[in-house]
């Protein structure tokens, strides 16, 4: 068992560290674990990739807190200063090529996603304060309710989209994995069942949506560049894609690079999807966490389709 838990760094963590932000502002530390250990060797405390994939960072954080390695503070809470999150995508100097490998998108559980999502789950995957923060953010950035001609795609949708109460548009399409959940979603005008990890091709015409939203599901995409290229294709010029996420997920179904890195890295990872897919303006990040350290964190990475795309 000791060898099974032997710490070793995830290979792509070094790649993340190599993505540089140009001043100003000063580059944010891309691996929050290094900050959290202040003077210790982060690699000595970094969990084995297989261990994180199997049990999840939340379990690991609880174990470390219990042992006193973090002075009783949760790793996930201490590793996400908002200044890092909101600065990390500013003035980024991206590598010429997409820096991640095929194995970075493998998952602990590679069984059929259709089977995994076969039973409906009428639950929320983030807590109420995080939901309220996301809904408030949506109220500021989504087109006004009942705007003529507006079309929205809620990707990886479920029984609730967390849009503002009473929000309506002429067309709001939900794309998800469970029909019973999508039928319960009152904001949708239509829905479609599709496994994006099997078929990332979106069944919509070019330039057909004003907004694409994705709530706490970008971490499950095993073909993210294909999906983001499709998002660029179907968005209208100037249309916005909004990816929101927390540190909560089905850990066995999340991709390896996600479960092996921290919150600030996740912002950089999602930003890289926008950048390397092409057709988007430089992505931006915002930390909308309502009660840092006391409730679920909430982050948003968003971009617009370039007008010339």
N, C-alpha and C positions, 0 to 999 in steps of 0.2 A: 504493500500500500504506500510505503514511503516513496518508492520510485515513481509510482503513479502520480503523486502530487508534487514531484520535483519541479521547482519553479524554473521556467525558461521564458525568454521574451518571445512575443509573437513577431515573426519576421517583418510584417508590414508595419509594425510600430516604428521601426527604423526609417521606413519610407515616409511615414507621417512626419517624423521629426525632420526629415530632409526638405519638406515643403516650407519655403521661407516666405514670410511677410516682409515687405519693404517698408522702411520708415518714411514718414510717420504714419501710424503710431508705432511704438516699439513692438516687436513681434511678441505675440502671446505664446506662452508655453503650450505646445501642442500635445504634450503627454502629461495630463494633470497628476498622474501618479508620481512624477518626478518632483513636483511642487509639494505634494502631500507628505513626502518623506523627508524634506528639508535636511540635507546633509547625509542621508543614508543612500545606499546604493539601491535605486529603484528595482533593478533587475533581481536583486536578492529577495524582494518581497512580491514580485509579480507572479501571479498564479500560472500554473501550467494551462496551456490552451485547452487541453482536453478536460481538465477539471472545471474551467469556467463554462465550457460548452455544456457539460453535463449537469452542473448544479447552479450556474448563474452567478453573476457578480453580487447580487443581493445576499445570497447565502454566504459567499466568501467574505463580504463586508461584515456580516454579523459575526462570523467566526473571528475575524481580526479584531473587531471591537470587543468581543468577549475576552480575547487573550490580552487586551490592553495595547495592541500594536499601534493603535491610533488614539490612545488616550481616551478611549470610550466613545469617540466620535465616529459616525458612519463615514466610510470612504466615499460613498456616492454623494453624500451631502457636502463633504469637505472638498471634493474634487471638482466643483463646478462654480467657481467664482464668476459672477455675471460679466465682469469686465473682460475676462478671457473669452467667454462665449461670444460676446458682441463684437470683439475686436478681431477674432481669429480669421475672418474672411475679408478683412480690409487689406488692400494692397498685396494680395497673395501673388507670389511668383510660382506658378504651377510648373511641374516637370513637363517636358515636351510630350511624353507618352503617359497614358493612364497608369498610375503607379501600382495598381493592385493585380494580384494573380488569381487564377481560377480557384485555387484552394481557399482564398479569402472569402469566397461566396458559398463555400460548403457549409452544411449544417449538421449538428449532432444527430438530428432525426431527418433522414432523407426519404422517409416514407411518403406516400402520396398526400399532398396537401388537401386534396378533395376528401380523403378519408378523415384527416385531422379536423377539418371544419364541417364535417357532415352533420354533426349534432349542433343545433342552434345554441348560442350562448347569449342570453338576454342579460348581460352584465356590462358594466363599464370597466375599462382597463386602466383608467387613471382616476384619482380621487376627486371629490366634488370641488375643492378649491382649484385644482388644475383644470377641470372642465370649465369652471366659471371664467378662469383666466383666458382660456382658448376662445370661448364664446364672446367674451369682451373684445378680444383681438379681431375676431371675425366681424364683429359689429363695426369696426373701424375700417376694415380693408375690403370687405365684400361689396359688390355693387348694391345700391339701395334696393330694398325689397320691391318686387313688381316693376323692375326696370324693363322697358320694352326691348324685346329681342335678346335678352341675356340668357346664355346657356352655361351651366356649371356641371362639371364632372366631379363627383365625390368618389375617388379611387380607393379601392380596398375598403369599401363602405360596409356598414352593418345596420343594426336596427335604429341607430341614432347617429346623426352627423355633427352634433354640437353647434349647429348654426343658431343664430339668435331666435328667440321665441317668435313664432308666427312668420318666419322668413319664407318668402315665396318668390319664385321666378317662373317664367314661361316654360323653361326646361331645366330640370335638375336630374341628372342621370346618376344612379348609384351603380357602381361596379364592385362586386364582391364575390364571396365564395359560398354563401349560404342563403338560399332563396327565402326561407322562413324569416330570417333576420331582415332581409331587404324589404319584404312585404310589410313589416311593421314600421318601417321608416316613413313617417308621414310627410317629410319634406320632399321626398323624391316624386318626380312625375313619371319616371320609368326606371327600370333596372336591368342589369345584364349580369349573368353568371360567367366568370372567366377566371382561370388560374393564370396569372401573369408569369409565374415561374415555368409554366409549360408553353404558353403562347403570349409573348409580350406585345404582339401586334394588336393595336387598339382598333376596334371595328367602327371607326368614325371617319368622316370626311376631313380633308385638310381644312385648317382655319375655321373650325366649327365651335370652339368653346372660348368663353371669356375668362374662366377661372377653372383651375384644377386644384382640388384639395386632397390631402392624404393625412389621416390622423393615426399616429402611433403604429404605422405599418410599413414605412420605408425600410425598416430594418429587416424585413422578411424577403425583400426582393433579391433573388439570386441572379437576375439578369438586369441590373439597374440601368446600365447604359442603353440597352435596347428599349427599356420602358421610357426613359427620359428623352430619347430621340423621338419616340412616338408622341410623347407629351408635347414636344416642340412642334411636331407636325400638325397636331390637331388644335393647338391653341391659335387663336386669332393673333395677328401682330399686336404686340402690346399687352396680350393676355398674361395673366399671372398664375404661377404654380406655387402652391403653399404647402410645404411639408412640415408637419408638426410631430414632435416625438418627445418621449420622456425617457426614464431609465427602467420602465416596466415593459415586459413583453413575455411571450412564450419563448423561453430561452432555448429550448431544444429546436425551435424552428427559425430562430434568428441566425443571420449569417455569422460566420466565424470572426471576421474582422470587427463586427459590431460587439460581440460578446467579449472580445479580447481587449477592448479599448474603453476609454472613459468618455464622459459626456462632451467634453470639449473636442475630442477627436471625432465624435459623431457629427458635430457641426461641420468639421472639415471634410469628412467623408461625404456627407450629403451635398456640400458645396462642390465637391469634385464631380459628382454626377452631373450637376448643371453645367459645369465648365466643359467637361469632356464630351458630353452629348452634343454640344454645339447648338447654336441658334438662340441662346439665352444671353441676357445681360449678366454682368457679374453678380453672383448671388450675394445675398445679405443674410445676416443672422440676428435674431433678437431673443433675449431671455425673458420670458413672460412668467417665470416661476412665481407663484403668489406668496409663498411662505418658505423661503430657502431653509432647508434643514428640518422643516416641520411638516411639510406636505410634499406630494409628488412634484418634482421639477418639471418644467415645460419649456421647450425650445421650439423655435420656428426658423427654418431656412427657406427663403423664398426668392423668386426671380421672375422677371418678365421675359416673354418672347421678344427678341429683338425686332424692331420695326422693319429691318431690312432682311430678316430671315426668310 
